[in-house]
Amino acid sequence: MTQLEIFRKTVSHEAHPDFLFYASFVPDLANRIREKYGLKEDGDIAKLYGMFERVMVQPVEPKPENPPDFSHYFEDVEKPEGSFISAMGVLNIPAKFYHFTGYISPLRNAKRLSDIEKFPFPSSEGLDGTGMKEKVEETHREGKAAMTWVGHMYESSWQVRGYEEFLLDTVDNPDWCDYILDRFMERNLQMAILGAKAGVDFIMTGDDIANQNALMFSKPMWRRFIKDKWAKVYAAAKEIKPDIQIWYHSDGNVTEIVPEMIEIGLTILNPVQPECVDLSVLKKMCGDRLVFDGTIGTQTTMPFGSPEEVKRVVRERKRELGYDGALILSPTHVLEPEVSIENIEAFVSACKEV
């Protein structure tokens, strides 16, 4: 079967012998893999291992004649070498730990709603879907699944406002939160619409809204600020393409909101961390309506298990979570330098077993 055929069986909850699988790697680990296998510097590791190749189909972004200048938001901030301001206006400072950076938010000092209204949020105006449909058709002819990355909402909002500031605003200035969230929701909505019109197989969305044990805020707060906004995005995509799949990422323990996420359209949940979520409980609770994407721990199994342990876990996931076909296997986050190549090879080998 092609990857597209396997994907369609997966989201239809049809048992099948071949499981889709994939992983991503920090640059140091990717370079070591390429060196071992004699790949060029830009060699495709996913293709080498036969991983699930999700082809991204995105609209063309307009290039403004006068892009926003965010530098005045950081005039009082020391900027060490390697610092940069993202397209969203967030100052990233090297954290000197692998690929991580620290965030300094442009709206951290906002004192009134008018300060926030003046901020040049990423716009949905001018997004051009020309050629997307043709790329989806080409992707399908190659036997691959096509997707559109729609974006974050809560994560983007707190990054431009400030983490603590945004959470305090949910209580003290809820209209500020709504304004910021709506700006990102409007863009997400347009991205989802263009993806659906092009005929992609799924849209990718996400927000890290939980920690190891629970949500970062109460369920009523999640409903008040986030749920309905994602519901609007998902409904718009499904109105255009009823069989479009909705992929959603959140680290941590999101168990308590999963049923309500399914109600608004969720069909694929990532990364389903085994260190945070009781996999068997979640499977019994909603496994007939949900595809699990992930489930292989990057806090435990991949960095600290032996190759045999990695194989055992993958086989266990297939047996206990993939018996109905509704499973895509992947580590629950990017693989860091501590992960051995032997463990990666064990993961690939077990995933390919029939």
Secondary structure, 3 states (H helix, E strand, C coil): CCHHHHHHHHHCCCCCCCCCECCCECHHHHHHHHHHHCCCCCCCHHHHHCCCCCEECCCECCCCCCCCCCHHHHCCCCCCCCCEECCCCCEEEECCCCCCEEEECCCCCCCCHHHHHCCCCCCCCCCECCCHHHHHHHHHHCCCCEEEEEECCHHHHHHHHCHHHHHHHHHHCHHHHHHHHHHHHHHHHHHHHHHHHHCCCEEEEECCCECCCCECCCHHHHHHHHHHHHHHHHHHHHHHCCCCEEEEECCCCCHHHHHHHHHCCCCEEECCCCCCCCHHHHHHHHCCCCEEEEEECCCCHHHHCCHHHHHHHHHHHHHHHCCCCCEEEEECCCECCCCCHHHHHHHHHHHHCC
